[in-house]
Amino acid sequence: MSPALRQQPANDIFESTMSWLAVVVAAFGPSRIMFGSDWPVCTVGVEEGEDGQEGAWEKWRKVVDRLCWMSSFSDEEKKMVFAGTARRAYGI
């Protein structure tokens, strides 16, 4: 993530990436999308909690939450994005 975008709130990050996220949702749907992160690497350059800023992991969780909401995913579909797809893919 660029330094300029890294310091933006989650809603701004969502707005900046929405056109790509819409393509992902249309192409794959919730059963083939999985939330993932490179934590703790994603925290580099983001001061969590300083001056009310959110950490990188929390920002991306909010971006994906908003994606699920904007896509009208059901609770079950949202569970697929955050855990179910990964469990199925990795057999866990």
ChimeraX attribute file (.defattr): number of C-alpha atoms within 10 A of each C-alpha:
attribute: neighborCount
match mode: 1-to-1
recipient: residues
	/A:1	9
	/A:2	6
	/A:3	9
	/A:4	7
	/A:5	12
	/A:6	18
	/A:7	19
	/A:8	14
	/A:9	17
	/A:10	21
	/A:11	14
	/A:12	13
	/A:13	18
	/A:14	21
	/A:15	11
	/A:16	12
	/A:17	12
	/A:18	16
	/A:19	10
	/A:20	10
	/A:21	17
	/A:22	14
	/A:23	11
	/A:24	14
	/A:25	16
	/A:26	10
	/A:27	11
	/A:28	10
	/A:29	16
	/A:30	23
	/A:31	17
	/A:32	16
	/A:33	20
	/A:34	19
	/A:35	16
	/A:36	13
	/A:37	12
	/A:38	8
	/A:39	10
	/A:40	9
	/A:41	10
	/A:42	15
	/A:43	15
	/A:44	12
	/A:45	12
	/A:46	16
	/A:47	14
	/A:48	15
	/A:49	9
	/A:50	9
	/A:51	7
	/A:52	8
	/A:53	15
	/A:54	18
	/A:55	20
	/A:56	25
	/A:57	19
	/A:58	14
	/A:59	20
	/A:60	21
	/A:61	16
	/A:62	17
	/A:63	22
	/A:64	20
	/A:65	18
	/A:66	16
	/A:67	18
	/A:68	20
	/A:69	13
	/A:70	11
	/A:71	16
	/A:72	11
	/A:73	17
	/A:74	12
	/A:75	10
	/A:76	11
	/A:77	18
	/A:78	24
	/A:79	16
	/A:80	22
	/A:81	22
	/A:82	19
	/A:83	15
	/A:84	21
	/A:85	20
	/A:86	18
	/A:87	12
	/A:88	12
	/A:89	10
	/A:90	8
	/A:91	7
	/A:92	7
